[in-house]
Amino acid sequence: MIAPQDPGQDRLETVRRAVAAGYYKVGADRIAESIIRKLAVRRTRVSALRSKVIAGTYEVDAERVAEAVVRRLGEREELPRNGQAPAPRHEERRIELAPSEPTTEELARAQLNRYAIDLKHSYERELRRTAELEQASVATVRALAMVAERDDATGNHIQRVHDLGLLLAREVIPEDADDPELAYGFILHDIGKVAVPDAVLHKTGPLDETEQLLMETHPVVGARILEPLTFLSRAREVVLHHHEAWDGSGYPDGLEAEEIPFWARVFAVVNALDAMAGREHYGTAPLAAAIDRIVEESGSLFDPRCVSGLVALDRAELLRALHPAAKNRLRTLVA
């Protein structure tokens, strides 16, 4: 004969499974108050323990909670015949949940979670800050480019050397051709001329020795102007060294060969090409003559690699860069 099942045991098992599965909602405040009553002899503050339970840092044993719930439900269902409350069952003790301290592993996990959250917030702030800095950088370069137009009434010299420089860069250093700093260096190469007197800057005849010395200060002045702008560190190299020569005869530092930054070597070639074939010099004949002169100076004034890259370029593309249809496109170069 099969013994009848204990209804109380069935109820206990059902509630235990519900609590363990998370289906039985236990009020955190009520658990805290029950725990506090049991721990009153330890003078535990109600507010502190309640906060721990609510915050999830106080460990609660799901099975023991289930037993307590079933026991309380059983007490309510007992209806004494004499109408009086049932006598206390001393053999059963109320549940006592001792406070638990987090383990080292749990502390480490909590710290890592906090660190991940802080890192995420920092990354989001840096993204916003980077976007703002990029906008400010473009505005700064645009303003400096306007200053660099000082000795060029149309702005077309800056436009031409910018376009020529990018053509040659794509031929000899394609990995750098899309770097914004490269374009900025080409645009700002003569920013230091703000320190050169107008009488020297706009003189039509040859410069005397003193005037030439004044003119040769503009790369150093331009580099000093850009020095605080860390996002233009490589562009600054173009500004400082675009008048250096392959054989060391240039200025301001007399660098030679590989000592000269590559971007500055590229620019030196296109700057010379524009001086000889740009402005009023139209057609393929002046362009061919200018290229021939640059080839003659390969290995003396100019980097042979850059000269070879210039010779390899399509002449039609060079002519379009030397004689753009639009006038004064400078404002669009750094947009």
C-alpha positions in Angstrom: 0.0 0.0 0.0 1.4 3.4 -1.1 1.6 5.9 1.8 -0.4 9.1 1.1 1.8 12.1 0.2 2.1 14.9 2.7 0.3 18.0 1.3 2.6 20.2 3.1 5.7 18.5 1.5 4.1 18.9 -1.9 3.5 22.6 -1.3 7.0 23.0 0.0 8.5 21.4 -3.1 6.3 23.5 -5.4 7.3 26.8 -3.8 10.9 25.7 -3.6 11.0 25.2 -7.4 9.1 28.5 -8.0 11.6 30.5 -5.9 14.6 28.8 -7.4 13.3 29.5 -10.9 12.6 33.1 -10.1 8.8 32.8 -10.4 8.0 33.5 -6.8 8.5 37.1 -6.0 9.7 37.8 -2.5 9.4 41.3 -1.2 12.9 42.5 -0.3 11.6 44.8 2.4 9.7 42.0 4.1 12.8 39.7 4.0 14.9 42.5 5.4 12.5 43.2 8.3 12.3 39.5 9.1 16.1 39.3 9.2 16.4 42.4 11.3 14.1 41.0 13.9 16.3 37.9 14.1 19.4 39.9 14.3 18.2 42.5 16.8 20.5 41.1 19.4 23.4 42.0 17.2 22.2 45.6 17.0 22.1 45.6 13.2 20.6 48.7 11.8 17.4 48.2 9.8 18.2 50.8 7.1 21.6 49.4 6.4 20.5 45.8 6.0 17.5 46.7 4.0 19.8 48.6 1.6 22.0 45.5 1.2 19.0 43.3 0.3 17.6 45.8 -2.2 21.1 46.4 -3.7 21.5 42.6 -4.2 24.6 42.4 -2.0 22.9 40.3 0.7 22.7 36.6 -0.3 19.4 34.9 0.2 19.1 31.1 0.1 16.1 30.3 -2.3 15.4 26.9 -0.7 15.3 28.3 2.9 13.0 31.1 1.7 10.7 28.6 0.2 10.6 26.6 3.4 9.8 29.7 5.4 7.0 30.7 2.9 5.4 27.3 3.1 5.6 27.2 6.8 3.9 30.6 7.1 1.2 29.5 4.7 0.6 26.3 6.6 0.2 28.3 9.8 -2.5 30.5 8.3 -4.4 27.5 7.0 -4.6 25.8 10.4 -8.1 26.6 11.8 -8.2 25.7 15.5 -11.5 24.3 16.7 -11.6 26.4 19.8 -11.2 29.6 17.8 -7.9 30.3 19.5 -4.5 30.7 17.8 -2.6 27.4 17.5 -0.1 26.6 20.1 3.5 27.4 19.0 5.5 24.5 17.8 8.7 24.8 19.6 10.3 22.0 17.6 10.2 24.2 14.5 12.5 27.2 14.5 11.9 30.3 12.3 14.3 30.7 9.4 17.5 32.5 10.3 19.5 34.0 7.4 22.9 35.1 8.5 24.5 38.0 6.6 27.1 36.8 4.1 30.3 38.6 3.0 31.0 38.7 -0.8 33.8 36.4 -1.9 37.0 37.6 -3.5 35.8 36.3 -6.9 32.5 38.3 -6.5 34.4 41.4 -5.5 36.7 41.1 -8.6 33.7 40.6 -10.9 31.9 43.6 -9.5 35.1 45.7 -9.9 35.5 44.5 -13.5 31.9 45.4 -14.2 32.3 48.8 -12.8 35.5 49.3 -14.8 33.7 48.2 -18.0 30.9 50.7 -17.4 33.4 53.5 -16.7 35.4 52.6 -19.8 32.3 52.7 -21.9 31.4 56.1 -20.7 35.0 57.4 -21.2 35.0 56.1 -24.7 31.7 57.8 -25.5 33.0 61.1 -24.1 36.2 60.7 -26.2 34.2 60.1 -29.4 32.2 63.3 -28.8 35.4 65.2 -27.9 37.2 63.8 -31.1 34.3 64.9 -33.3 34.4 68.4 -31.8 38.2 68.6 -32.2 38.0 67.5 -35.8 35.5 70.3 -36.5 37.7 72.8 -34.7 40.8 71.5 -36.6 39.1 72.0 -40.0 38.1 75.6 -39.0 41.6 76.3 -37.8 43.2 75.1 -41.1 40.6 77.1 -43.1 41.4 80.3 -41.2 45.2 79.7 -41.6 44.8 79.1 -45.3 43.1 82.5 -45.7 46.2 84.0 -44.1 48.5 82.1 -46.4 46.9 83.8 -49.4 48.5 87.1 -48.5 51.0 87.2 -51.4 48.6 85.4 -53.8 45.7 87.6 -54.9 43.6 84.7 -56.4 44.7 81.9 -54.1 45.4 79.8 -57.2 49.0 79.1 -56.3 47.9 77.3 -53.2 45.2 75.5 -55.1 47.7 74.4 -57.9 50.4 73.1 -55.6 47.7 71.3 -53.5 46.3 69.5 -56.5 49.8 68.8 -58.0 51.1 67.6 -54.7 48.3 65.1 -54.3 48.8 63.8 -57.8 52.5 63.2 -57.1 51.8 61.7 -53.7 49.4 59.2 -55.2 52.2 58.1 -57.5 55.1 57.9 -55.0 53.5 57.5 -51.5 49.9 56.2 -52.2 49.6 55.1 -48.5 49.8 58.7 -47.4 47.9 60.3 -50.2 44.6 60.4 -48.3 46.0 61.7 -45.1 44.4 65.1 -44.4 47.7 66.4 -42.9 49.4 66.0 -46.2 46.9 68.3 -47.9 47.1 70.7 -45.0 50.9 70.9 -45.3 50.6 71.7 -49.0 48.0 74.4 -48.3 49.9 76.0 -45.4 53.4 75.8 -46.8 53.8 79.6 -47.0 52.0 80.6 -43.8 55.2 82.0 -42.4 55.2 84.7 -45.0 52.9 86.7 -42.7 56.2 87.9 -41.1 57.8 89.0 -44.3 57.3 92.8 -45.1 55.0 93.6 -48.0 57.8 95.5 -49.7 59.8 92.3 -49.9 56.9 90.0 -50.5 55.6 92.0 -53.5 58.9 93.1 -55.0 58.9 92.5 -58.7 62.7 92.6 -59.2 65.4 90.4 -57.7 65.8 90.5 -53.9 69.0 91.9 -52.4 70.9 90.0 -49.8 69.0 91.4 -46.8 65.7 90.9 -48.5 66.6 87.3 -49.4 67.5 86.6 -45.7 64.1 88.0 -44.6 62.4 85.8 -47.2 64.2 82.7 -46.0 62.8 83.1 -42.5 59.3 82.2 -43.5 59.7 78.4 -43.1 60.8 78.8 -39.5 58.1 81.3 -38.7 55.5 79.1 -40.3 56.7 76.1 -38.2 56.4 78.2 -35.1 52.9 79.2 -35.9 51.9 75.6 -36.3 53.8 74.3 -33.3 51.0 74.5 -30.8 48.7 72.6 -33.2 49.6 69.0 -32.5 47.2 67.6 -35.0 49.4 69.3 -37.7 52.7 67.9 -36.6 53.5 66.3 -40.0 52.1 69.2 -42.0 54.5 71.3 -40.0 57.4 69.3 -41.5 56.3 70.4 -45.0 56.1 74.0 -43.9 59.6 73.9 -42.3 61.5 71.9 -44.9 59.9 72.6 -48.3 62.9 74.7 -49.3 65.5 72.1 -48.4 67.5 70.6 -51.4 68.5 67.0 -52.0 72.2 68.0 -52.0 72.0 70.0 -48.8 72.1 73.4 -50.4 68.6 74.4 -49.3 67.3 76.2 -46.1 66.6 76.6 -43.3 68.5 73.6 -41.9 70.6 72.5 -44.8 69.2 68.9 -44.7 70.1 66.5 -47.5 68.8 63.4 -49.1 66.8 61.2 -46.7 67.2 63.7 -43.9 64.5 65.7 -45.5 60.9 64.6 -44.6 59.4 62.7 -47.6 56.3 65.0 -47.8 58.6 68.0 -48.0 60.6 66.4 -50.9 57.3 65.7 -52.8 56.2 69.3 -52.3 59.6 70.8 -53.4 59.1 69.2 -56.8 55.5 70.4 -57.4 56.4 73.9 -56.0 59.1 74.2 -58.6 56.8 72.9 -61.3 54.2 75.5 -60.5 56.8 78.2 -60.5 57.9 77.3 -64.0 54.7 76.1 -65.7 51.9 77.7 -63.7 50.4 81.2 -63.7 50.7 82.7 -67.1 52.6 79.7 -68.6 49.9 77.8 -70.6 50.1 74.7 -72.8 52.1 71.5 -73.1 55.4 73.2 -74.2 56.0 75.1 -70.9 55.0 72.0 -69.0 57.4 69.8 -70.9 60.2 72.4 -70.5 59.6 72.6 -66.8 59.7 68.9 -66.3 62.9 68.7 -68.3 64.5 71.3 -66.0 63.4 69.4 -62.9 64.8 66.2 -64.4 68.1 68.0 -64.9 68.1 68.9 -61.1 67.3 65.3 -60.0 69.8 64.2 -57.5 70.9 67.8 -56.8 67.9 69.9 -55.8 65.2 67.2 -56.0 64.7 63.6 -54.7 65.2 61.3 -57.8 62.3 59.1 -56.7 59.9 62.1 -56.7 61.3 63.3 -60.0 60.6 59.8 -61.5 57.1 59.9 -60.1 56.5 63.3 -61.8 57.7 62.0 -65.2 55.3 59.1 -64.9 52.2 61.3 -64.3 49.7 61.9 -67.1 50.4 65.2 -68.7 46.7 66.0 -69.2 46.2 65.6 -65.4 49.1 67.9 -64.7 47.7 70.5 -67.1 44.3 70.4 -65.4 46.0 70.9 -62.0 48.2 73.7 -63.3 45.3 75.6 -65.0 42.1 74.8 -63.0 38.9 76.1 -64.5 37.5 77.4 -61.2 38.9 80.6 -59.7 40.0 80.7 -56.1 38.8 77.3 -54.9 41.0 77.6 -51.8 37.9 77.8 -49.5 36.8 74.3 -50.7 40.2 72.6 -50.3 39.8 72.2 -46.5 36.0 71.9 -46.4 
